[in-house]
Each structure stands twice: as structure tokens, then as C-alpha cells.
Amino acid sequence: MAGPTHTNSKQLALEQRRKGDLEGAAISLLQAIDATGRELADLHGILGGTRKRQGDLAAATAAYDAGFGLDSQYQVLSSYNELNRLVTRVLLCPGALSDPDLLREEETVGFVDLCLELSQLEKKLQRHLAGVRSNDYWAAGDLAIAAALNGHITTAIEAIERFASCSPPPPDTAYVAYIQTLGELEQLDTPSKEALLSVKTLLQKKGQAG
């Protein structure tokens, strides 16, 4: 059963406060704040994807950064914003995969150490797939991209196998989204080019087989 929406929690809190149940009102308000924060994180992610489709990578990165901050604050089990804030930076500055300091020259986005952040994300997704997101094809797909960017082709291929074997299976839209991202990254001159191409090819085969 779905939890209370932030609107319902707000209305409940106002009624509880009117009746003198201040602790109950506080709990309801905290629930409303949590629900609102999670929704805002999702909206920032959608905005990031929209800006990326428009070709405005700087604005996309800013939206993903904002979404990631909210994901972290409200402990949202999603890696969409976290991955894409790094992907857009790679698209803006491919050389930063070899020399992270090159990203400092991109004045339109905040600096992050891409190599460090991608390594940490890969390890986190591996932990999540071993536990709380064990049957989450989004987690597996995100791991495939993170691992491929890190040049860890074995891990990336295993992630694709995990992605394709999830039940229920990933929808066609998920295949299309990941193939598109891998294709954009594979065209760049980076040390991960071969790994990205191999992972994209395997994912295409899995999609056709499904």
C-alpha cells in the first residue's frame, strides 16, 4: 500500500495541531517533508534529462546535481541523478576521465573528481545489487555504465547479464535509454572507449533476444 502523500500529511498535521496533538502533527509534517524532498529529487532528474535532450549539458548537470543532493539528504535508493551528473561531465570534458583536473577548466559546472566519484559509485551499486536493490534493473544498468567508464569491462558485462535477467524483465524503454547513453559515451575519445562499445553491443544483443 502506498504511503501518505505530502498533501495528505500536511492536511492531517494541520488537523492534529488544531486538536492539540502537537507530536502527531510534527510526525505528519516530517512525513510531508520527506515525501516532498523525494518528489523534488525525481523532478530534478527529469529536468536534467530534458535539458540533456536539448543539448544544454551544463543545465542538465546542474539539475542532476540538485537531484543528487536531495537523493542524499532523503536517502533515496536511486542512482539516476548520481550517475547522470557524472555522465554529463564526461560528455562535457572527456579528458577528465584521464586527468580529473581538466574538469576545473569547465566553468559551467562544478568540479568533481570523475575517477574517484565513478569508482565510489561502482562500489556502491555493487553493494546495492547484493542487497537492497538485488532485482533492480536500473541499478544493474547504472552499474554497467559506471563500470564501463571505469574500464572494468568484466564487471560491466556481468551487470548487463544481471540487467537482462531481472524479473520482471526491463522494458524496451530501459534498453533504449542505456544504449543511447552508451552510444554517446562510446563516441568520445576516452580510455573507456573499448569497454563502452563492448557493453553497448552486448546490450543491443540482449534487447534483440528479448
C-alpha positions in Angstrom: 0.0 0.0 0.0 1.3 3.4 -0.9 2.3 5.8 1.9 0.6 9.1 2.6 1.2 11.9 0.1 2.8 15.1 1.3 -0.5 16.9 0.7 -2.4 14.4 2.8 0.2 14.6 5.5 0.1 18.4 5.6 -3.7 18.4 5.9 -3.5 15.8 8.7 -0.9 17.8 10.5 -3.0 20.9 10.5 -5.9 19.0 11.9 -3.8 17.3 14.5 -2.3 20.7 15.6 -5.8 22.2 15.8 -6.8 19.4 18.1 -3.7 19.9 20.3 -1.8 16.7 19.1 1.4 18.6 18.5 3.6 15.5 18.4 1.3 13.8 15.9 1.4 17.0 13.9 5.2 17.1 13.9 5.4 13.4 12.7 2.9 14.1 9.9 4.9 17.2 8.8 8.2 15.2 8.8 6.4 12.7 6.5 5.3 15.5 4.3 8.8 17.0 4.1 10.3 13.6 3.3 7.7 12.9 0.5 8.3 16.4 -0.9 12.0 16.0 -0.9 11.9 12.7 -2.7 9.5 14.1 -5.3 11.7 17.1 -5.9 14.7 14.8 -6.4 12.8 13.0 -9.1 11.7 16.2 -10.7 15.3 17.5 -10.9 16.3 14.2 -12.5 13.5 14.6 -15.2 14.6 18.2 -15.7 18.2 17.0 -16.2 17.1 14.6 -18.8 15.1 17.2 -20.6 18.0 19.7 -20.6 20.3 17.0 -21.9 18.0 16.2 -24.8 18.0 20.0 -25.6 21.8 19.8 -25.7 22.4 22.0 -22.7 24.8 19.8 -20.8 25.6 22.5 -18.2 22.0 23.0 -17.3 21.5 19.2 -17.2 24.4 18.8 -14.9 23.1 21.5 -12.5 19.7 19.7 -12.4 21.3 16.3 -11.8 23.5 17.8 -9.1 20.5 19.3 -7.3 18.6 16.0 -7.6 21.6 14.1 -6.2 21.8 16.4 -3.3 18.2 15.7 -2.4 18.6 12.0 -3.0 21.5 12.0 -0.5 19.6 14.1 2.0 16.4 12.0 1.9 18.3 8.7 1.4 16.6 7.8 -1.8 17.5 4.4 -3.2 18.1 5.7 -6.7 21.4 6.2 -8.6 19.9 8.0 -11.6 20.9 11.5 -10.6 24.2 10.4 -9.2 25.2 8.6 -12.4 24.0 11.2 -14.8 25.7 14.1 -13.0 28.9 12.3 -13.8 27.9 11.2 -17.4 27.1 14.8 -18.4 30.5 15.9 -17.1 32.2 13.2 -19.1 30.3 14.4 -22.2 31.4 18.0 -21.5 35.0 17.1 -20.7 36.0 13.6 -21.9 39.7 14.2 -21.0 38.7 14.3 -17.3 38.5 10.5 -17.3 42.3 10.6 -17.7 43.1 13.8 -15.9 40.3 14.8 -13.4 41.8 18.3 -13.1 40.8 19.1 -16.7 37.2 19.5 -15.5 38.3 22.6 -13.5 38.6 24.4 -16.8 34.8 23.8 -17.4 33.5 26.9 -15.7 29.9 26.0 -16.4 29.8 23.1 -14.0 31.1 22.4 -10.5 34.3 20.3 -10.2 34.2 16.7 -9.1 36.9 14.1 -9.3 35.3 11.9 -12.0 37.6 9.0 -11.5 37.0 8.9 -7.7 33.3 9.5 -8.0 32.8 6.8 -10.6 34.8 4.4 -8.6 32.8 5.1 -5.5 29.5 4.8 -7.4 30.5 1.4 -8.9 31.3 0.0 -5.5 28.0 1.4 -4.0 26.0 -0.2 -6.8 27.7 -3.5 -6.3 26.7 -3.4 -2.7 23.1 -2.4 -3.5 22.8 -5.2 -6.1 24.0 -7.6 -3.4 21.3 -6.3 -1.0 18.5 -3.8 -1.1 18.3 -3.5 -4.9 19.1 -7.1 -5.8 16.4 -7.3 -8.5 16.5 -3.7 -9.7 17.3 -3.4 -13.4 18.0 0.3 -13.1 20.7 -0.4 -10.5 22.2 -3.1 -12.8 22.1 -0.8 -15.8 23.7 2.1 -13.9 26.4 -0.3 -12.7 27.1 -1.3 -16.3 27.7 2.3 -17.3 29.8 3.2 -14.3 31.9 0.1 -14.6 32.4 0.6 -18.3 33.5 4.2 -17.7 36.0 2.9 -15.2 37.3 0.5 -17.8 36.1 -2.5 -15.7 34.7 -4.5 -18.6 34.1 -7.8 -16.7 32.0 -6.0 -14.1 30.1 -4.1 -16.7 29.3 -7.3 -18.7 28.2 -9.1 -15.5 26.0 -6.1 -14.8 24.3 -6.4 -18.2 23.7 -10.1 -17.6 22.1 -9.1 -14.3 20.1 -6.4 -16.0 18.7 -8.7 -18.6 17.8 -11.4 -16.1 15.8 -9.3 -13.8 12.2 -10.4 -13.2 10.0 -8.8 -14.4 12.3 -8.0 -17.3 13.4 -4.5 -18.2 11.1 -2.7 -20.5 12.2 -1.7 -24.0 12.5 1.9 -22.8 15.2 0.9 -20.4 17.2 -0.8 -23.1 16.8 2.2 -25.4 17.9 4.7 -22.6 21.0 2.7 -21.7 22.0 2.0 -25.4 21.7 5.7 -26.2 23.8 6.8 -23.2 26.5 4.1 -24.0 26.4 5.3 -27.6 27.0 8.9 -26.7 29.9 8.0 -24.4 31.4 5.4 -26.8 31.9 8.2 -29.4 34.2 10.1 -27.2 38.0 9.8 -27.1 38.4 8.2 -23.7 40.4 5.3 -22.2 37.0 3.6 -21.7 36.0 3.6 -25.4 36.5 -0.1 -26.0 34.7 -1.1 -22.8 31.8 1.2 -23.6 31.5 -0.3 -27.2 31.6 -3.9 -25.9 28.9 -3.2 -23.3 26.7 -1.4 -25.8 27.0 -4.3 -28.3 26.1 -6.8 -25.7 23.1 -4.8 -24.5 21.9 -4.4 -28.1 22.0 -8.2 -28.5 20.2 -8.8 -25.2 17.5 -6.3 -26.3 17.0 -8.1 -29.6 16.9 -11.5 -28.0 14.2 -10.3 -25.6 
